[in-house]
Amino acid sequence: MATTHSELYDAIVIGAGIEGCFTSYHFAKNKRKVLLLEQFFLPHSRGSSHGQTRIIRRAYPEEFYTKMMEECYQIWAQLENESGTKLYRQAGFLVLGKKEEAEFRALWANLSKQGVEYKYLDSEELKRRFPNIRLPPEQVGILESSGGVLYANKALKVLQDLIRQLGGVIHDGEKVAEIKPGFPVTVTTTTRSYQAKSLVITAGPWTNQLLLPLGIQLPLQTLRINVCYWREKDPGSYGENFPCFFGLFPDLGLHHIYGLPATEYPGMMKIAYHHGNKADPDERDCPSASPDVADVQIVSSFVRDYFPGLQPQPAIMESCMYTNSPDANFILDRHPKHANIIIGAGFSGHGFKLAPVVGKVLYELGTKSTLSYDLTPFQIRRFYHLNKASL
Ligand SMILES: Cc1cc2nc3c(=O)[nH]c(=O)nc-3n(C[C@H](O)[C@H](O)[C@H](O)COP(=O)(O)OP(=O)(O)OC[C@H]3O[C@@H](n4cnc5c(N)ncnc54)[C@H](O)[C@@H]3O)c2cc1C
C-alpha cells in the first residue's frame, strides 16, 4: 500500500527523459517546488533520450522550429556555463538533396528568410568539399555552420544535477501507477502518493498508457529505431572535420537518412534511417522482437553506394524509440478536460535539440504564465478532424 507524502509540490513531472528534465529544470530555476518521477533507475537506456549524441540544427522547413532554436542555442550555452560541461560541438550540418525537392526548397527558403548563416553547395562544390560522399550528379547541399553535435547523456546528467542543486527532487525507480485529476492532482507511484498544483506528463513512448485512464488517447505511433554505426575503412576520414548530415532523397527511394561524424565510437560513423517499425516500448529489446532487418538493409545500401569510405555492414547496432505524431510536430498542450495536467509528447524523432524551449513552455503552461511562443502548431485540437484523438 502506497504511503502519502504530505508536501504540496508546485508541479510533478512524469518522465526523466530530456523533455521532463528540461521542464523540471525550468520549474526549479524559477524557484518552484518540483518533483520529477522516473520509472527506471537513472541513467537508463529504455526510452528516447539516451546515447552519446544528437544533432542540433536551425535548418528546418518550418519557421516556428527555426525561431525556437534561437533560444534553444542560448539555453544550451547557459547550461554549459552553469555546469562547466561541454555539451555542444559545432561540427556543421549538411542537408543533402535535390534543388527541386519540396522539403529541400522549403528548408532553404526558411533559412534565407530568417537570416541563418549557411552556404549553398552545388554538386561540383559538394564533391570538392566532401570527396568522401559520392552522390548522383544532380544532388546539392546546404551547409549550416551552427549545426553540430549535442552530447546527450552528458546533458541528461548535467540537468539532473542542476535540478537537485536548485532544490528540485528526483525520484527514480518509481513508476507512476495512478493519476487522480483535481486540485491538487494526486499521483501514486509503486511506493507513494504525492500531490501537486499541476502535473506535466513527458512520458515519451509511454504517454498513451498514462493518458488512457484520463480519458484521452493521442494519435501517437511508437517506433523502434535501429541506430547503426559504420566502421571507417581509413580511420579519421569521417571524423572531427566531417559535419552531421541529413539526406532528403525521395527520388532514390530513400526518405530521411541522417548521420553524425565518427567521434562517439572511435572510427565509426553513426548513420540511421529516420523511420522505424511499430513497437511497444516495454518490448523494445525482447529477444523475440524482430531486428527490423529491412531498415538496416536500406541504410547498408545507402552506405555502400554513397559513403565509399565506410564498411557497408554495421559494426554496432543499438535501439531507441521514436514517438511520432501524424504530422511529426510536437504536442504541447493542456489536457482538454483537466487544465492543470499538461502534456508534452509526440517528439517524432527530433525533440532533443528543442527540449530547452519545450521545457520552458511546459513550465509556462503548468504555471499559467504568459506563453513565450504561439503553441497553435502543437495543440491537440489539430487532430480532432482526423477523429484520432479520442476524448
Ligand atoms: C535514434 C534516435 C536519434 C535521434 N536523433 C535526434 C537528433 O539528432 N536530434 C534531435 O533533436 N532529436 C533526436 N532524437 C529525438 C529525441 O531524442 C527525442 O525526441 C527525445 O529524446 C524525446 O524525449 P522524451 O523525454 O519525450 O522521451 P523519453 O526519453 O522516452 O523519456 C520519457 C521518460 O518517461 C519515463 N516514464 C514513462 N512512463 C512512466 C511512468 N509511468 N512513471 C514514471 N516514469 C515514466 C520513461 O521511463 C522515460 O525515461 C532522436 C531519437 C532517437 C531514438
The ligand as an SDF file (V2000), in Angstrom:
LIG
                    3D

 53 58  0  0  0  0  0  0  0  0999 V2000
   17.9280    7.0650  -32.5500 C   0  0  0  0  0  0  0  0  0  0  0  0
   17.4250    8.4280  -32.2510 C   0  0  0  0  0  0  0  0  0  0  0  0
   18.0600    9.5300  -32.7910 C   0  0  0  0  0  0  0  0  0  0  0  0
   17.5900   10.8050  -32.5380 C   0  0  0  0  0  0  0  0  0  0  0  0
   18.2690   11.8650  -33.0480 N   0  0  0  0  0  0  0  0  0  0  0  0
   17.8670   13.1160  -32.7380 C   0  0  0  0  0  0  0  0  0  0  0  0
   18.6410   14.2190  -33.1700 C   0  0  0  0  0  0  0  0  0  0  0  0
   19.6680   14.0510  -33.8270 O   0  0  0  0  0  0  0  0  0  0  0  0
   18.2320   15.4580  -32.8180 N   0  0  0  0  0  0  0  0  0  0  0  0
   17.1000   15.6770  -32.0760 C   0  0  0  0  0  0  0  0  0  0  0  0
   16.7750   16.8290  -31.7970 O   0  0  0  0  0  0  0  0  0  0  0  0
   16.3580   14.6270  -31.6390 N   0  0  0  0  0  0  0  0  0  0  0  0
   16.7140   13.3740  -31.9450 C   0  0  0  0  0  0  0  0  0  0  0  0
   16.0040   12.3020  -31.4960 N   0  0  0  0  0  0  0  0  0  0  0  0
   14.7470   12.5350  -30.7940 C   0  0  0  0  0  0  0  0  0  0  0  0
   14.9130   12.8210  -29.3320 C   0  0  0  0  0  0  0  0  0  0  0  0
   15.9350   12.0450  -28.7740 O   0  0  0  0  0  0  0  0  0  0  0  0
   13.5570   12.5850  -28.6590 C   0  0  0  0  0  0  0  0  0  0  0  0
   12.5860   13.3920  -29.3050 O   0  0  0  0  0  0  0  0  0  0  0  0
   13.5910   12.9220  -27.1880 C   0  0  0  0  0  0  0  0  0  0  0  0
   14.6320   12.2130  -26.5630 O   0  0  0  0  0  0  0  0  0  0  0  0
   12.2480   12.5780  -26.5430 C   0  0  0  0  0  0  0  0  0  0  0  0
   12.3910   12.7080  -25.1510 O   0  0  0  0  0  0  0  0  0  0  0  0
   11.2270   12.4010  -24.1210 P   0  0  0  0  0  0  0  0  0  0  0  0
   11.6740   12.9900  -22.8410 O   0  0  0  0  0  0  0  0  0  0  0  0
    9.9430   12.8260  -24.7120 O   0  0  0  0  0  0  0  0  0  0  0  0
   11.1340   10.8060  -24.0570 O   0  0  0  0  0  0  0  0  0  0  0  0
   11.9630    9.7190  -23.2330 P   0  0  0  0  0  0  0  0  0  0  0  0
   13.4140    9.9710  -23.3240 O   0  0  0  0  0  0  0  0  0  0  0  0
   11.4900    8.3880  -23.6760 O   0  0  0  0  0  0  0  0  0  0  0  0
   11.5470    9.9680  -21.7310 O   0  0  0  0  0  0  0  0  0  0  0  0
   10.3180    9.5720  -21.2020 C   0  0  0  0  0  0  0  0  0  0  0  0
   10.5810    9.0730  -19.8070 C   0  0  0  0  0  0  0  0  0  0  0  0
    9.3510    8.8390  -19.1280 O   0  0  0  0  0  0  0  0  0  0  0  0
    9.5250    7.7420  -18.2840 C   0  0  0  0  0  0  0  0  0  0  0  0
    8.2210    7.1980  -17.9360 N   0  0  0  0  0  0  0  0  0  0  0  0
    7.2770    6.7050  -18.7860 C   0  0  0  0  0  0  0  0  0  0  0  0
    6.2020    6.2600  -18.1180 N   0  0  0  0  0  0  0  0  0  0  0  0
    6.4530    6.4740  -16.8110 C   0  0  0  0  0  0  0  0  0  0  0  0
    5.7180    6.2040  -15.6210 C   0  0  0  0  0  0  0  0  0  0  0  0
    4.5220    5.6090  -15.6400 N   0  0  0  0  0  0  0  0  0  0  0  0
    6.2660    6.5580  -14.4450 N   0  0  0  0  0  0  0  0  0  0  0  0
    7.4840    7.1640  -14.3840 C   0  0  0  0  0  0  0  0  0  0  0  0
    8.2400    7.4100  -15.4910 N   0  0  0  0  0  0  0  0  0  0  0  0
    7.7250    7.0850  -16.6840 C   0  0  0  0  0  0  0  0  0  0  0  0
   10.3610    6.7920  -19.1440 C   0  0  0  0  0  0  0  0  0  0  0  0
   10.9660    5.7740  -18.4140 O   0  0  0  0  0  0  0  0  0  0  0  0
   11.3340    7.7550  -19.7860 C   0  0  0  0  0  0  0  0  0  0  0  0
   12.5120    7.8940  -19.0470 O   0  0  0  0  0  0  0  0  0  0  0  0
   16.4500   11.0020  -31.7320 C   0  0  0  0  0  0  0  0  0  0  0  0
   15.8010    9.8900  -31.1690 C   0  0  0  0  0  0  0  0  0  0  0  0
   16.2790    8.6210  -31.4210 C   0  0  0  0  0  0  0  0  0  0  0  0
   15.5600    7.4490  -30.8300 C   0  0  0  0  0  0  0  0  0  0  0  0
  1  2  1  0
  2  3  1  0
  2 52  2  0
  3  4  2  0
  4  5  1  0
  4 50  1  0
  5  6  2  0
  6  7  1  0
  6 13  1  0
  7  8  2  0
  7  9  1  0
  9 10  1  0
 10 11  2  0
 10 12  1  0
 12 13  2  0
 13 14  1  0
 14 15  1  0
 14 50  1  0
 15 16  1  0
 16 17  1  0
 16 18  1  0
 18 19  1  0
 18 20  1  0
 20 21  1  0
 20 22  1  0
 22 23  1  0
 23 24  1  0
 24 25  2  0
 24 26  1  0
 24 27  1  0
 27 28  1  0
 28 29  2  0
 28 30  1  0
 28 31  1  0
 31 32  1  0
 32 33  1  0
 33 34  1  0
 33 48  1  0
 34 35  1  0
 35 36  1  0
 35 46  1  0
 36 37  1  0
 36 45  1  0
 37 38  2  0
 38 39  1  0
 39 40  1  0
 39 45  2  0
 40 41  1  0
 40 42  2  0
 42 43  1  0
 43 44  2  0
 44 45  1  0
 46 47  1  0
 46 48  1  0
 48 49  1  0
 50 51  2  0
 51 52  1  0
 52 53  1  0
M  END
$$$$
